[in-house]
Amino acid sequence: MTIQHSVYISTDKVIVDGKALELTEKGSALLTQIYRSHIGDYPKFFKMDTLCKLGFVASELLLNSEGNRNFEPREDRAVILFNRNASLQADTNYQSTIQDSENFFPSPAAFVYTLPNIVTGEIAIRNKYYGETSFIVIEENDEKLMEQNLSVAFQDTDTKSIIGGWLDCTDEEHFEANIFIMEK
Amino acid sequence: MDELIYKLKQEIIEALNLEDMTPEDIDENASLFGEGLGLDSIDALELIVLMEKNYGIKLQDPTQGKEIFKSVKVMAEFIQKNRTK
């Protein structure tokens, strides 16, 4: 298994294939800056929670770096991501809409574009990937464990490449993405 | 009515996170769904919550939304007639 391209995003740093992008914002504003300066034309972005925004912009930078994007349907690419905090931020936001019995207005939008599965689904739908999509919650950023899971995914003979890696978010100002395109 | 329409546009932008839009960008007669603002079914649920939270209107039958959410103007007229706060 070899890594072809990689993207690292923390709250104040963005690195694509080893090269830092010059961006000025931090935290959630950094994700919006990446969207506006390198992606655009996808208004759904603003409806996503931080985890989904992080996965979306990281995958866009990754795929732009790979090049030759044609959005043609393909079954040979999987999307398999990992994190520690699952959908904690979305759960907290949702809880805040139902916390007060006098002001009880559960927000449907708080559960759209939010759950970890939605991140992988959004990437797969946008790029027409029909391979496996999984979001696996593990105790820590454990490269060996992630590699084991990715190697199992490659046992599917249709799967030739995977968008995989770490995608974790505790709140709007604390997150980390370290994702890559891996080939068999 | 004009004031309510403008306020409603602001509330829709905020509730649906239409980040790149201003009230002036929304045609009060344009369809909210489909080719107009391009909202989806979850946005419709969010509009139902907005009406209850801000105007005390509880839709007994969610299918009423199809008529009420035709445009911002139609929605504002419904709110004016039925609001309890």
Boltz contact constraints between the chains, C-beta under 6 A:
constraints:
  - contact:
      token1: [A, 46]
      token2: [B, 17]
      max_distance: 6.0
  - contact:
      token1: [A, 46]
      token2: [B, 19]
      max_distance: 6.0
  - contact:
      token1: [A, 47]
      token2: [B, 17]
      max_distance: 6.0
  - contact:
      token1: [A, 105]
      token2: [B, 49]
      max_distance: 6.0
  - contact:
      token1: [A, 105]
      token2: [B, 53]
      max_distance: 6.0
  - contact:
      token1: [A, 108]
      token2: [B, 42]
      max_distance: 6.0
  - contact:
      token1: [A, 108]
      token2: [B, 45]
      max_distance: 6.0
  - contact:
      token1: [A, 108]
      token2: [B, 46]
      max_distance: 6.0
  - contact:
      token1: [A, 109]
      token2: [B, 42]
      max_distance: 6.0
  - contact:
      token1: [A, 109]
      token2: [B, 46]
      max_distance: 6.0
  - contact:
      token1: [A, 112]
      token2: [B, 42]
      max_distance: 6.0
